[in-house]
Amino acid sequence: MGLISPRTRDMFSGTRLPFNDYLMGGDIDLLVETSQVLSNRTEATGKIYAKIIPALGDRKIDMILKDGQTPEAPIDRIAHHTGVPL
């Protein structure tokens, strides 16, 4: 199940991917995609953070929230290429 809805595609990407404490960076990078058009992306982002903070604790989390109206950006292609679906 995705972070917004069952149709959400959630990707874990970035420097924490090697799962090697020696190589890992300090933040967690998430790409959350949905085909839905979100009327309030700020509110949706806050709800996602509220869901994941209890599980991840006090860590820096960088999140990209891409809805049905968000144009694709280069960072999206990088996350798709290097990311791991949650």
PALO-50371 format. One record per residue (C-alpha): residue number from 1; residue in one letter; x, y, z. Coordinates in nm, 3 decimals. Example, Ala and Ser with C-alpha at 12.3 -4.5 7.8 and 13.67 -1.06 7.14 Angstrom:
<recs>
+------+------+---------+---------+---------+
| resi | resn |      xx |      yy |      zz |
+------+------+---------+---------+---------+
|    1 |    A |   1.230 |  -0.450 |   0.780 |
|    2 |    S |   1.367 |  -0.106 |   0.714 |
+------+------+---------+---------+---------+
</recs>
This chain:
<recs>
+------+------+---------+---------+---------+
| resi | resn |      xx |      yy |      zz |
+------+------+---------+---------+---------+
|    1 |    M |   0.000 |   0.000 |   0.000 |
|    2 |    G |   0.133 |   0.341 |  -0.092 |
|    3 |    L |   0.177 |   0.634 |   0.139 |
|    4 |    I |  -0.115 |   0.826 |  -0.016 |
|    5 |    S |  -0.330 |   0.548 |  -0.162 |
|    6 |    P |  -0.296 |   0.189 |  -0.281 |
|    7 |    R |  -0.208 |   0.326 |  -0.625 |
|    8 |    T |   0.084 |   0.536 |  -0.501 |
|    9 |    R |   0.433 |   0.442 |  -0.616 |
|   10 |    D |   0.686 |   0.502 |  -0.338 |
|   11 |    M |   1.061 |   0.486 |  -0.406 |
|   12 |    F |   1.353 |   0.485 |  -0.163 |
|   13 |    S |   1.660 |   0.635 |  -0.327 |
|   14 |    G |   1.981 |   0.822 |  -0.261 |
|   15 |    T |   2.296 |   0.761 |  -0.062 |
|   16 |    R |   2.132 |   0.536 |   0.199 |
|   17 |    L |   2.062 |   0.269 |  -0.062 |
|   18 |    P |   2.384 |   0.068 |  -0.030 |
|   19 |    F |   2.263 |  -0.042 |   0.316 |
|   20 |    N |   2.621 |  -0.009 |   0.429 |
|   21 |    D |   2.672 |   0.224 |   0.726 |
|   22 |    Y |   3.022 |   0.312 |   0.605 |
|   23 |    L |   2.897 |   0.439 |   0.268 |
|   24 |    M |   2.560 |   0.585 |   0.365 |
|   25 |    G |   2.482 |   0.953 |   0.374 |
|   26 |    G |   2.283 |   1.114 |   0.648 |
|   27 |    D |   1.943 |   1.164 |   0.489 |
|   28 |    I |   1.664 |   0.951 |   0.351 |
|   29 |    D |   1.540 |   1.032 |   0.001 |
|   30 |    L |   1.184 |   0.941 |  -0.097 |
|   31 |    L |   0.995 |   0.982 |  -0.421 |
|   32 |    V |   0.619 |   0.949 |  -0.378 |
|   33 |    E |   0.418 |   0.938 |  -0.701 |
|   34 |    T |   0.048 |   0.922 |  -0.763 |
|   35 |    S |  -0.162 |   0.963 |  -1.076 |
|   36 |    Q |  -0.419 |   1.142 |  -0.862 |
|   37 |    V |  -0.431 |   1.519 |  -0.878 |
|   38 |    L |  -0.379 |   1.646 |  -0.525 |
|   39 |    S |  -0.575 |   1.958 |  -0.437 |
|   40 |    N |  -0.332 |   2.044 |  -0.157 |
|   41 |    R |   0.017 |   1.900 |  -0.200 |
|   42 |    T |   0.144 |   2.071 |   0.117 |
|   43 |    E |  -0.124 |   1.899 |   0.324 |
|   44 |    A |  -0.051 |   1.565 |   0.154 |
|   45 |    T |   0.321 |   1.605 |   0.226 |
|   46 |    G |   0.247 |   1.673 |   0.593 |
|   47 |    K |   0.029 |   1.362 |   0.615 |
|   48 |    I |   0.304 |   1.151 |   0.460 |
|   49 |    Y |   0.562 |   1.283 |   0.706 |
|   50 |    A |   0.320 |   1.209 |   0.992 |
|   51 |    K |   0.297 |   0.847 |   0.872 |
|   52 |    I |   0.669 |   0.786 |   0.830 |
|   53 |    I |   0.827 |   0.979 |   1.120 |
|   54 |    P |   0.720 |   0.724 |   1.386 |
|   55 |    A |   0.890 |   0.445 |   1.187 |
|   56 |    L |   1.203 |   0.634 |   1.082 |
|   57 |    G |   1.265 |   0.846 |   1.388 |
|   58 |    D |   1.462 |   1.167 |   1.400 |
|   59 |    R |   1.630 |   1.156 |   1.059 |
|   60 |    K |   1.650 |   1.409 |   0.781 |
|   61 |    I |   1.404 |   1.308 |   0.511 |
|   62 |    D |   1.404 |   1.460 |   0.162 |
|   63 |    M |   1.079 |   1.389 |  -0.019 |
|   64 |    I |   0.956 |   1.459 |  -0.368 |
|   65 |    L |   0.579 |   1.437 |  -0.403 |
|   66 |    K |   0.474 |   1.401 |  -0.765 |
|   67 |    D |   0.104 |   1.406 |  -0.849 |
|   68 |    G |  -0.085 |   1.378 |  -1.175 |
|   69 |    Q |  -0.011 |   1.739 |  -1.269 |
|   70 |    T |   0.356 |   1.751 |  -1.175 |
|   71 |    P |   0.582 |   1.753 |  -1.482 |
|   72 |    E |   0.868 |   1.506 |  -1.483 |
|   73 |    A |   1.202 |   1.645 |  -1.369 |
|   74 |    P |   1.556 |   1.503 |  -1.405 |
|   75 |    I |   1.556 |   1.399 |  -1.036 |
|   76 |    D |   1.252 |   1.179 |  -1.105 |
|   77 |    R |   1.441 |   0.988 |  -1.373 |
|   78 |    I |   1.739 |   0.943 |  -1.140 |
|   79 |    A |   1.513 |   0.813 |  -0.860 |
|   80 |    H |   1.344 |   0.568 |  -1.101 |
|   81 |    H |   1.679 |   0.444 |  -1.226 |
|   82 |    T |   1.853 |   0.408 |  -0.888 |
|   83 |    G |   1.560 |   0.379 |  -0.644 |
|   84 |    V |   1.405 |   0.077 |  -0.478 |
|   85 |    P |   1.025 |   0.049 |  -0.454 |
|   86 |    L |   0.893 |   0.039 |  -0.098 |
+------+------+---------+---------+---------+
</recs>
